[in-house]
Amino acid sequence: MAAQNDQLDSSFNDLDYLSGFGNSLESEAIAGALPRGQNSPLLCPYGLYAEQISGTSFTAPRKLNHRSWMYRIKPSVTHEPFAPRSPSHGKLVSEFNDSNSVTTPTQLRWRPVDIPDRPTDFIDGLFTVCGAGSSFLRHGYAIHMYTANKSMENCALCNADGDFLIVPQKGRLWITTECGKLHVSPGEIAVLPQGFRFSVEMPDGPSRGYVAEIFGTHFQLPDLGPIGANGLAASRDFLVPKAWFEDGMRPGYTIVQKYGGELFTAKQDFSPFNVVAWHGNYAPYKVGLKLLSN
């Protein structure tokens, strides 16, 4: 057991990242997989498929435009049609403007939630605490908590409503994304932008934490100005995964899509984490909270 834990710790510590908040980055898991001079050539290297993922309107000004190009083994759209998840999740909310919303002037606080007794992964352990606005109106936010005791198996989650900011309070997380892997420990936060597919594993066993979700915008660094040229957060401390991919058939793989606070599922026969190379400024990232306070 000690040897296994040492190997796990080594895996966490040895994972290499790119750095820079909002930087335009590039990464390839196989040398030569990134096209040069073109984003979408007629024939991509190694027969890969070029796809762009956009975090803003394509008409947004350059300084506000978020997008990345991905070069995948199979197109991401080759899956069955989405259908409402059954059984329904029933614990997520993204609309806070209707008559079902409850408000109170009383100060509130939430204690850490107990770890469930039955097998529960990140998706089933995610539930809404509060929020404001509407995901359909592209304005507002939601605050969730999660508690889970098992890794996601043969499935990935995609949030079409907004960006997830995950704050683990107990237990480390291995988050596999289309851009690569993030290893996130308590004392760190991870941001998974809208539209990215990801899967969460728990190498330490049970885990719990908090999730902030924003609609219609993306997380940004605070302005400087009166405090000078440095402070609050350094762009270089934000770490972005390097390209990593899975190949081969994965029969019965499930894509879970969060849309309007509801969950939908679609089946496909391959892993969504088949991106051999990517470049752009729209990608998942993580940062240590201690670094943000320096």
Disulfide bonds with the S-S distance in Angstrom:
none
